Amino acid sequence: MSVKTVKDKPWLVLVGLLAALSSLQHCCDAAYPYYGTKIGSLTRLHHGVSGDVYAVDSRTIFIKKFNYDGEAPAAYFYVGNTARPSNEGAARLRDERGGTAALTRRYRNKDITLSLPEGKTLRDVKWFSVWCDEFAVNFGDVAIPSTLDFPRPQKISALRGVHGVSSDNIVIVDAQTLLVPNFSYDGEAPDAKFWVGRGQRPSAEGLRIPDENGKENPLRRYDRKTIVLTLPEDLTIFDIGHFGVWCEAFTVDFGHVRLPEGLNVPPSLKMLGISPQSKLNCEVLYDCLAFEVRWAVAGESIVVQLVAKLEPNNYMSFGISPNKNISQMIGADAAVAWVDPETGNGFAQDYFLEGKAQCSGGRGACPDVKIQQNTNSIRLLNAAMVNGYSIVTYQRSLASTDSLDLPISVSDAESVVWAIGPLNDYKEVSFHTYYNKHLHQIEFGRQPKWNCPLPEGAKPGSSSDEQEEEVTQISSTGGAGYPPAGRPNIEPDEEFYENRPQALQRTTPAHAPQRHQETAVLTQRRPVPTPKPVNSNGAWDIPAIQCHEPEDGVFYAQMGPTGGKHGYPAITGHVGWGISWYINGLLIPEIHVVRGKTYTFVVEGGNNPDIPAKYHPFYISDDPVGGYEHKREEEKKAVRIFAGVHRSRSGQVTPTGVGRLCNWTPDVDGPPADDYQSFGAYQRTLTLKCDVGEPGVISWKPDRNTPDTVFYHCFTHRYLGWKIHVHDSCDSTGDGIGAASERHELREPAPVREDYAAESSIRHETKMASALLRLSRRAY
């Protein structure tokens, strides 16, 4: 990412992370008597519970001198909106460390900070309580009035003055932090300083405050730079009446703003007894999309901010590898984050990467809560979408809080993983487009260091003093320890290979059983047709399978890549997982069938239910989504299945369209799928590779009760197939090859007629592929 790109980044990036840190707790005494708006004192009912409760902001509670003896078996912090405290319908809070376990330790006059769950604010609740689940007893509570005016950052006037002093409206982030957006100053005065003081106008009796780098040197030139200033020691905005730029040597006011009295802003970190790192850490993850991870460790928690320039409906993820020596996706503990550009709402979810398959039945790349209830260890703090940048800040405990989490070490380097990719219709991750293909390690407990691009105004090769004031730049080509990102490079026994330049070649140890070493490889050699332009929506033109072909009514259903941006997502309008059905060698073609005729589907989608990535039972239903096995019961009742399952007397549905796995795999030396302008060109790069075993076979005879449109899909995964059109007679389709060719000859120029002829030849070649498939089966 270049310096020019950084200039486009909003000041909200810094505000988000600073504000997020203010919600963390660290064990030390608060230095000031201001903790926010006081809500009240906890009632002293049982187990020595006591303390004064304050509203820090809309989602944060601070308890001063909290006491609890720690002897109850199942005590938790709760908030709710019922008339009196109860755990019925209430929201349980994480403890001050971000943990979800019961409060079994003793608290003695301890200051703690708690955050409300995602989506809730203090306006949504009526009480806060320490509640015992096992005995349904309230140990102590405080009422939260509906009229509570909780603190929040306040915007005041902008700077305007001499020597080019200007800014956008200044934001009082908290009682000791000022954010000055787009600050400018020509740097020509000899002794200009940031200045505060009592009263409404600056004077020599005021006080200089450090610049954004903590220095009190004369100010240099600023050109629309966003800066964050911190009032020193115990000085707060309640002690001053103005802020501005003052020339100390000549006692001249260069421009100032007045601070209104009685500002209701959050207390600072220091006021809450928190000792965060004085500077933040930053590392570049993927320069091409300005993907950065920023963090600060505070106590037993870590605050992480992810920033990236994402495509619409894309996610960014960052997590800890289970192997400290390699960046390993399988078994990783990751946070998946995104911002909805329409609503501005942000999301951060805890994921466990059990496998590289789509989340299905708690297997694959799944949110923790899809595997085990109450295991989301990610606490969203704030999010924003500004100037096209997705900015999400979250907190998690350094320790693992459940069996799906991995701890984060602050003493040793951790191997990390990251990825960027599309969200599916369920707002869950689809197979990533970009990820780290090499080892990437981060020392989370290091001294704060900013290894991200230079801020505006900084120049490579500046003086050592200037370099101390600026952050370190990572060049666009990457630096030592920061490997370049790449597209997926999956192990050969995985089925996800979308847009890979590498070939899928199975390498089996010599000592493996012989049956696992056998692989059928069928290479299709086809004449090269002129590529057909993509449709206006970017989709490839996939030839439909007409009702009179194949003549024997046999379809071969196998797995293959989705075809990048021109394939599955463009054709269906849905995000796929990087794999999809290929019918007779074609990527999710629309199939035309006739009522009363029997059709046979030879299914080769995998037969090992223990490996979700290699198990894709084929079935036909009226459901456009698929994934019947993992639907809710009420959803299943609305689905009619026509083929591919056996229903027992008890109503149990078992898939029958199960057979060995055959994959259409890309050419080892070919470019990614996105580079092909036609499916015909892309198809010629694919090679069919089959595991040892027998295919599955299902028969289907559509009748008068069959809807005009049904769908073929995977029984265990969503969005892998497409449409089947059901007709009363073959003539009723109006889509025979002859008719289609005739229409093309009427409206298309000669080159396109040749293209169509080439595409039609694919159907003929597909029949030859079917014959090869039959021959290959004789070898087993």
LUMRO-641637 format. One record per residue (C-alpha): chain; x negated, y negated, z; residue number from 1. Coordinates in steps of 0.5 Angstrom, whole numbers. Each point is the difference from the previous one (the first is absolute). Example, Ala and Ser with C-alpha at 12.3 -4.5 7.8 and 13.67 -1.06 7.14 Angstrom:
2
chain	x	y	z	resi
A	-25	9	16	1
A	-2	-7	-2	2
end
This chain:
780
chain	x	y	z	resi
A	0	0	0	1
A	-3	-7	-2	2
A	0	-6	4	3
A	5	-3	-5	4
A	5	6	3	5
A	-1	-2	7	6
A	2	-7	-1	7
A	7	3	-2	8
A	1	3	6	9
A	5	-3	5	10
A	-2	-3	7	11
A	5	5	3	12
A	-5	6	-1	13
A	-4	-3	6	14
A	6	-2	4	15
A	3	7	-1	16
A	-6	3	3	17
A	-1	-5	6	18
A	7	0	2	19
A	0	8	0	20
A	-6	0	5	21
A	4	-5	4	22
A	5	6	2	23
A	-6	5	2	24
A	-2	1	7	25
A	-6	0	3	26
A	-2	1	8	27
A	-2	-6	3	28
A	3	-6	4	29
A	4	-5	-4	30
A	-4	-7	1	31
A	6	-4	-1	32
A	7	-1	3	33
A	4	0	-7	34
A	2	7	-2	35
A	6	-2	-5	36
A	7	-1	2	37
A	2	3	7	38
A	5	5	-1	39
A	1	2	7	40
A	-3	4	6	41
A	1	8	-1	42
A	5	2	6	43
A	-3	4	5	44
A	4	7	0	45
A	-5	6	0	46
A	-7	2	0	47
A	-3	-6	2	48
A	2	-4	-7	49
A	-1	-7	0	50
A	-3	-6	-5	51
A	2	-6	-3	52
A	2	1	-7	53
A	-1	-6	-6	54
A	1	0	-7	55
A	-6	-1	-4	56
A	4	-1	-7	57
A	6	3	-3	58
A	-3	8	1	59
A	-5	-1	5	60
A	1	1	8	61
A	-5	-2	5	62
A	0	3	7	63
A	-4	-4	5	64
A	-2	5	6	65
A	4	6	-2	66
A	0	5	6	67
A	2	7	-1	68
A	-2	6	5	69
A	0	5	-6	70
A	3	6	4	71
A	6	1	-5	72
A	0	5	-5	73
A	3	-3	-6	74
A	0	-8	1	75
A	0	-4	-6	76
A	1	-7	-2	77
A	7	-2	-4	78
A	3	-5	-3	79
A	8	0	-2	80
A	6	-4	-1	81
A	5	4	5	82
A	3	-3	6	83
A	-5	3	4	84
A	-6	4	-1	85
A	0	7	-2	86
A	-4	4	-5	87
A	7	1	-4	88
A	-1	-4	-7	89
A	-6	-3	3	90
A	-7	-1	-3	91
A	-6	3	3	92
A	-6	-5	0	93
A	-7	3	-1	94
A	-5	-2	6	95
A	-5	-5	0	96
A	-5	4	-3	97
A	5	2	-6	98
A	1	7	3	99
A	7	4	1	100
A	-1	4	6	101
A	3	-1	6	102
A	-3	-5	5	103
A	-3	5	5	104
A	-6	-5	2	105
A	0	-5	6	106
A	1	-7	-2	107
A	-2	-5	6	108
A	1	-8	-2	109
A	-2	2	-7	110
A	1	-5	-6	111
A	3	4	-6	112
A	3	-2	-7	113
A	5	4	-3	114
A	3	-1	-7	115
A	7	2	-2	116
A	1	5	-6	117
A	0	-2	-7	118
A	6	-3	-2	119
A	2	-3	7	120
A	-1	-7	3	121
A	2	-2	7	122
A	7	-3	-3	123
A	2	7	-1	124
A	-1	3	7	125
A	3	-2	7	126
A	-4	3	5	127
A	-7	3	1	128
A	-1	6	5	129
A	-5	5	2	130
A	5	6	0	131
A	-1	8	2	132
A	3	4	-6	133
A	0	6	5	134
A	4	-2	5	135
A	3	-6	-4	136
A	-2	-5	5	137
A	-1	-7	0	138
A	-7	-2	3	139
A	1	-8	-1	140
A	2	-4	-5	141
A	1	-7	-3	142
A	6	-3	-4	143
A	-2	-4	-6	144
A	5	-6	-1	145
A	3	-1	-7	146
A	-2	-7	0	147
A	-8	2	1	148
A	-4	-5	-4	149
A	-6	4	-1	150
A	-7	-3	-2	151
A	-2	0	-7	152
A	-5	-4	-5	153
A	2	-7	-1	154
A	-2	-4	-6	155
A	-2	-7	1	156
A	-2	-6	-5	157
A	-5	0	-5	158
A	-7	-3	0	159
A	-1	-7	-4	160
A	-6	-4	0	161
A	-6	-3	-2	162
A	-6	3	-3	163
A	5	5	-4	164
A	3	3	7	165
A	6	4	-2	166
A	4	6	1	167
A	6	4	0	168
A	5	0	6	169
A	-4	2	6	170
A	2	6	4	171
A	0	1	7	172
A	-1	8	0	173
A	-1	0	8	174
A	-2	-4	6	175
A	-7	0	-2	176
A	0	1	-7	177
A	1	-5	-6	178
A	1	2	-7	179
A	-2	-5	-5	180
A	2	2	-7	181
A	-4	-3	-7	182
A	-4	-5	4	183
A	-4	-4	-4	184
A	-6	-5	2	185
A	-5	-3	-4	186
A	-6	1	5	187
A	-3	-7	-1	188
A	0	-3	7	189
A	-6	2	4	190
A	4	2	7	191
A	7	2	-2	192
A	3	5	5	193
A	6	4	2	194
A	3	-4	5	195
A	6	0	6	196
A	2	-4	5	197
A	5	-3	5	198
A	5	-5	-3	199
A	3	-1	-7	200
A	-6	-3	-3	201
A	-8	2	0	202
A	-5	-3	4	203
A	-7	0	2	204
A	3	3	7	205
A	2	7	-4	206
A	-3	6	-1	207
A	-4	4	-6	208
A	2	7	-1	209
A	-4	5	-4	210
A	2	1	-7	211
A	2	7	-3	212
A	-7	3	1	213
A	0	-2	7	214
A	-5	-6	-1	215
A	0	-7	2	216
A	-5	-2	-6	217
A	3	-6	-4	218
A	5	2	-5	219
A	-2	2	-7	220
A	4	-1	-6	221
A	6	4	-1	222
A	5	1	-6	223
A	7	3	2	224
A	-3	5	5	225
A	5	3	5	226
A	-4	0	6	227
A	2	3	7	228
A	-2	-4	6	229
A	0	2	8	230
A	0	-5	5	231
A	-6	1	5	232
A	0	3	7	233
A	7	-1	4	234
A	2	-6	-5	235
A	7	1	-3	236
A	5	-4	-4	237
A	4	-2	6	238
A	-6	-4	2	239
A	-1	-4	-6	240
A	4	-5	-4	241
A	-4	0	-7	242
A	-4	4	-5	243
A	-5	-3	-5	244
A	-6	-2	-3	245
A	-5	-5	3	246
A	-6	-3	-1	247
A	-4	0	6	248
A	-6	-4	-1	249
A	4	-6	-3	250
A	7	1	4	251
A	4	1	-6	252
A	7	3	-1	253
A	0	4	-7	254
A	7	3	1	255
A	4	3	6	256
A	7	3	1	257
A	4	-1	7	258
A	2	6	4	259
A	7	0	2	260
A	1	1	7	261
A	3	7	3	262
A	-2	4	-6	263
A	3	7	2	264
A	-6	4	-3	265
A	-3	7	2	266
A	-5	0	5	267
A	-7	2	-3	268
A	-4	6	1	269
A	-4	-2	5	270
A	6	-3	4	271
A	3	7	0	272
A	-7	3	3	273
A	-2	3	-7	274
A	-7	0	-2	275
A	0	1	-8	276
A	-6	0	-4	277
A	-2	-7	-2	278
A	0	2	-7	279
A	3	5	-4	280
A	-3	6	-4	281
A	2	0	-8	282
A	-2	6	-5	283
A	2	0	-7	284
A	3	6	-2	285
A	2	-1	-8	286
A	-3	-6	-3	287
A	4	0	-6	288
A	7	-1	4	289
A	-3	-4	5	290
A	1	6	5	291
A	-3	-2	7	292
A	1	3	7	293
A	-1	-5	6	294
A	0	2	7	295
A	-2	-2	7	296
A	0	5	6	297
A	3	-3	7	298
A	0	5	6	299
A	2	7	-2	300
A	4	-3	-6	301
A	-2	-2	-7	302
A	3	-5	-5	303
A	0	1	-7	304
A	2	-4	-6	305
A	0	3	-7	306
A	0	-5	-6	307
A	1	1	-7	308
A	2	-2	-7	309
A	5	5	-1	310
A	5	2	-6	311
A	8	0	2	312
A	2	6	4	313
A	-7	2	2	314
A	-3	2	6	315
A	-7	-1	3	316
A	-3	5	5	317
A	-6	1	5	318
A	-1	5	5	319
A	-5	4	4	320
A	-3	7	-4	321
A	0	6	5	322
A	-7	1	-3	323
A	-5	-5	3	324
A	-5	2	-6	325
A	4	-1	-6	326
A	6	-4	-2	327
A	5	6	0	328
A	8	-2	-1	329
A	2	7	2	330
A	2	0	7	331
A	-1	-8	1	332
A	4	-5	4	333
A	2	-6	-4	334
A	4	-6	1	335
A	4	-1	-7	336
A	2	-7	0	337
A	4	-5	-5	338
A	4	-6	-1	339
A	7	0	-3	340
A	-1	-6	-5	341
A	8	-2	0	342
A	1	0	7	343
A	-7	-1	3	344
A	0	5	5	345
A	-6	4	1	346
A	-1	7	2	347
A	-5	4	3	348
A	1	8	1	349
A	-5	5	3	350
A	-1	6	-4	351
A	-3	7	0	352
A	-3	2	-6	353
A	1	8	1	354
A	-1	1	-8	355
A	0	-4	-6	356
A	7	2	-2	357
A	6	-4	0	358
A	3	0	7	359
A	5	6	0	360
A	2	3	7	361
A	-5	-3	4	362
A	-6	2	-5	363
A	-4	-4	-4	364
A	-1	-8	1	365
A	5	-1	5	366
A	2	-5	5	367
A	-1	2	7	368
A	7	0	2	369
A	2	5	-6	370
A	-5	5	3	371
A	2	-1	8	372
A	4	-5	3	373
A	-2	-6	4	374
A	-7	0	-3	375
A	-1	-7	-4	376
A	-6	-3	3	377
A	0	-6	-4	378
A	3	-6	3	379
A	1	-6	-6	380
A	-2	-6	3	381
A	2	-5	-6	382
A	0	0	-8	383
A	0	-5	-5	384
A	0	0	-8	385
A	-3	-7	-2	386
A	-3	-1	-7	387
A	1	7	-2	388
A	-4	3	6	389
A	3	5	4	390
A	-3	-1	7	391
A	2	5	6	392
A	-3	-1	7	393
A	1	6	5	394
A	-2	3	6	395
A	-2	7	3	396
A	-3	3	6	397
A	-7	2	-1	398
A	1	7	3	399
A	5	5	-3	400
A	7	-1	3	401
A	3	7	-3	402
A	-3	6	-4	403
A	1	-3	-7	404
A	-5	-6	2	405
A	-8	-1	0	406
A	-3	-4	5	407
A	-5	-6	-2	408
A	-7	0	2	409
A	-3	-7	2	410
A	-7	3	2	411
A	-1	4	-7	412
A	2	-1	-7	413
A	6	3	-3	414
A	2	3	-7	415
A	6	-4	-3	416
A	4	1	-5	417
A	5	-5	-4	418
A	4	1	-6	419
A	5	-5	-4	420
A	6	3	-4	421
A	7	0	-2	422
A	6	1	5	423
A	6	4	-2	424
A	7	-1	1	425
A	0	2	7	426
A	-5	-5	2	427
A	-5	6	1	428
A	-7	0	-3	429
A	-1	3	-7	430
A	-7	3	-3	431
A	-5	-6	1	432
A	-3	-4	-6	433
A	-6	-2	3	434
A	-4	3	6	435
A	-7	1	3	436
A	-3	5	-4	437
A	-7	0	4	438
A	-2	0	8	439
A	2	-7	3	440
A	-1	-1	7	441
A	1	-6	5	442
A	-2	-1	7	443
A	6	-3	3	444
A	-4	-2	7	445
A	-5	-4	-4	446
A	-2	-7	2	447
A	5	-4	-5	448
A	-2	-1	-7	449
A	4	-3	-6	450
A	-3	5	-6	451
A	6	-3	-4	452
A	-1	-6	-6	453
A	-2	-7	2	454
A	5	-5	2	455
A	1	-6	-5	456
A	-6	-5	0	457
A	-5	5	2	458
A	-6	1	-5	459
A	-5	6	-1	460
A	-7	-2	2	461
A	3	-5	5	462
A	-5	-2	5	463
A	0	4	6	464
A	4	-4	5	465
A	5	0	-5	466
A	0	7	-1	467
A	1	1	8	468
A	6	-4	-1	469
A	3	4	-6	470
A	2	7	0	471
A	-4	5	-4	472
A	2	2	-7	473
A	1	7	-4	474
A	-2	-1	-7	475
A	5	2	-5	476
A	-4	6	-2	477
A	0	2	7	478
A	-6	1	5	479
A	-4	5	4	480
A	5	4	4	481
A	6	-2	-4	482
A	1	5	-5	483
A	4	-2	-6	484
A	7	2	0	485
A	3	5	-6	486
A	6	4	-2	487
A	2	6	3	488
A	-5	6	-1	489
A	4	6	3	490
A	-3	7	2	491
A	2	5	-6	492
A	4	4	4	493
A	5	-6	1	494
A	5	-2	-5	495
A	0	-7	0	496
A	-4	-3	-5	497
A	3	-6	-3	498
A	-5	-5	-4	499
A	-6	4	2	500
A	-6	0	-5	501
A	-3	6	4	502
A	3	7	-3	503
A	3	5	4	504
A	-4	6	1	505
A	1	5	5	506
A	-7	2	3	507
A	1	7	5	508
A	-5	3	4	509
A	-3	6	-3	510
A	2	4	6	511
A	7	-2	0	512
A	5	6	-2	513
A	0	1	-8	514
A	8	-2	0	515
A	-2	-7	2	516
A	-6	0	-6	517
A	5	1	-6	518
A	3	-6	-3	519
A	3	0	-7	520
A	-2	-6	-4	521
A	5	-2	-6	522
A	-3	-5	-4	523
A	5	-4	-5	524
A	-4	-2	-7	525
A	5	-5	-3	526
A	-1	-5	-6	527
A	-1	-7	2	528
A	7	-4	-1	529
A	0	-7	-1	530
A	1	-3	7	531
A	7	-2	1	532
A	1	-7	3	533
A	3	0	7	534
A	7	-3	1	535
A	2	-7	3	536
A	0	3	7	537
A	-7	3	-1	538
A	3	7	0	539
A	-3	5	-5	540
A	5	3	-5	541
A	1	7	2	542
A	3	5	-5	543
A	7	3	3	544
A	1	7	-1	545
A	6	1	-4	546
A	5	5	1	547
A	-2	4	-6	548
A	-7	1	2	549
A	-3	4	2	550
A	4	5	-3	551
A	-1	6	5	552
A	3	-5	5	553
A	-7	1	5	554
A	-3	-6	3	555
A	-7	0	4	556
A	0	-4	6	557
A	-7	-2	2	558
A	-3	-5	4	559
A	-5	-6	-3	560
A	-2	-7	1	561
A	6	-6	0	562
A	-4	-4	-5	563
A	-2	-6	4	564
A	4	-6	-1	565
A	3	2	-7	566
A	2	6	2	567
A	5	3	6	568
A	1	-7	3	569
A	2	-4	-6	570
A	4	6	-3	571
A	4	1	7	572
A	0	-7	3	573
A	-3	4	6	574
A	-7	1	4	575
A	-2	7	-1	576
A	-6	3	4	577
A	-5	1	-6	578
A	3	7	-2	579
A	7	2	-4	580
A	3	5	-4	581
A	-2	2	-7	582
A	5	3	-4	583
A	-3	4	-6	584
A	-6	-4	1	585
A	4	-7	0	586
A	0	-5	6	587
A	7	0	3	588
A	3	0	-7	589
A	8	-1	0	590
A	3	7	-2	591
A	6	1	-4	592
A	4	7	2	593
A	7	3	-2	594
A	5	2	4	595
A	1	8	-1	596
A	-7	1	-2	597
A	-5	4	5	598
A	-7	-4	1	599
A	-6	3	3	600
A	-5	-4	4	601
A	-7	3	1	602
A	-2	-3	6	603
A	-7	-1	2	604
A	0	-5	5	605
A	-4	3	6	606
A	2	6	5	607
A	-4	-1	6	608
A	5	-4	5	609
A	-6	0	5	610
A	-3	-6	-4	611
A	5	-5	-2	612
A	-4	-3	-6	613
A	0	7	-3	614
A	8	2	1	615
A	5	-3	-5	616
A	6	4	0	617
A	4	-2	-7	618
A	8	-1	1	619
A	5	-4	-4	620
A	5	-4	4	621
A	5	-6	-1	622
A	-5	-4	5	623
A	-5	-5	-4	624
A	-5	0	6	625
A	-2	7	1	626
A	-3	3	7	627
A	6	4	2	628
A	-4	4	5	629
A	-1	-7	4	630
A	6	-3	0	631
A	5	-2	6	632
A	6	5	1	633
A	5	-5	-3	634
A	-5	-2	-6	635
A	0	8	-2	636
A	8	0	1	637
A	0	-5	-6	638
A	-4	4	-5	639
A	2	5	-5	640
A	-5	5	-2	641
A	1	4	-6	642
A	-7	4	-1	643
A	-6	2	4	644
A	3	2	7	645
A	3	6	4	646
A	5	-2	5	647
A	1	5	5	648
A	7	2	3	649
A	-2	-5	6	650
A	-1	-5	-5	651
A	-8	0	1	652
A	-3	-3	-7	653
A	-6	3	-2	654
A	-4	-2	-7	655
A	-1	6	-5	656
A	-3	-5	-5	657
A	-7	2	2	658
A	-6	3	-3	659
A	-8	-1	-1	660
A	-3	-7	-1	661
A	-2	-3	-7	662
A	-2	-7	-1	663
A	-1	-4	-6	664
A	-7	-3	2	665
A	-3	-6	-3	666
A	-7	0	-5	667
A	-6	-1	4	668
A	-3	-5	-4	669
A	7	-4	-2	670
A	2	-7	3	671
A	5	-1	5	672
A	8	1	-2	673
A	1	-7	0	674
A	-5	-1	-6	675
A	5	4	-5	676
A	5	-3	-4	677
A	4	6	-2	678
A	1	7	4	679
A	-2	3	-6	680
A	-7	-3	0	681
A	0	2	8	682
A	3	7	-1	683
A	-6	2	-5	684
A	-5	-1	6	685
A	4	5	5	686
A	-2	7	1	687
A	5	5	3	688
A	-3	4	6	689
A	3	5	4	690
A	-1	4	6	691
A	0	8	1	692
A	7	2	0	693
A	7	1	-3	694
A	5	-6	-2	695
A	7	0	3	696
A	6	0	-4	697
A	7	-3	1	698
A	6	0	-5	699
A	5	-5	-1	700
A	7	0	-4	701
A	3	-7	1	702
A	7	1	-1	703
A	6	-5	0	704
A	-1	-2	8	705
A	-7	-2	-2	706
A	0	-8	0	707
A	-3	-3	-6	708
A	-6	-2	3	709
A	-4	4	5	710
A	-7	0	3	711
A	-6	5	0	712
A	-4	-2	6	713
A	-5	3	5	714
A	4	4	6	715
A	-6	-3	5	716
A	-2	-7	-2	717
A	4	-6	-3	718
A	0	-3	-7	719
A	-4	5	-4	720
A	5	2	-6	721
A	5	-4	-4	722
A	7	1	-4	723
A	3	6	-3	724
A	6	-2	-5	725
A	6	5	0	726
A	4	0	-7	727
A	6	4	-2	728
A	-4	1	-7	729
A	-6	-1	-3	730
A	3	-4	-5	731
A	3	-5	5	732
A	-7	-2	2	733
A	-1	-4	-6	734
A	-8	0	1	735
A	-2	6	-4	736
A	-7	-1	-3	737
A	3	-1	-7	738
A	4	-5	2	739
A	-5	-4	4	740
A	-5	1	-5	741
A	5	-3	-5	742
A	1	-6	5	743
A	-7	-2	0	744
A	-1	0	-7	745
A	6	-5	-1	746
A	-3	-5	5	747
A	-8	2	2	748
A	-5	-2	-5	749
A	-4	6	-3	750
A	-6	0	5	751
A	6	1	6	752
A	3	6	-5	753
A	-7	3	0	754
A	0	-1	8	755
A	6	3	1	756
A	-2	6	-5	757
A	-6	1	5	758
A	4	0	6	759
A	5	5	-3	760
A	-6	4	-2	761
A	-1	0	8	762
A	6	4	0	763
A	-2	5	-5	764
A	-7	1	4	765
A	4	1	7	766
A	3	6	-3	767
A	-7	2	-2	768
A	-2	-1	7	769
A	6	4	3	770
A	-3	6	-5	771
A	-7	-1	3	772
A	3	0	7	773
A	4	7	-1	774
A	-7	3	-3	775
A	-3	-3	7	776
A	4	4	4	777
A	-1	6	-3	778
A	-7	-1	3	779
A	3	1	7	780
end
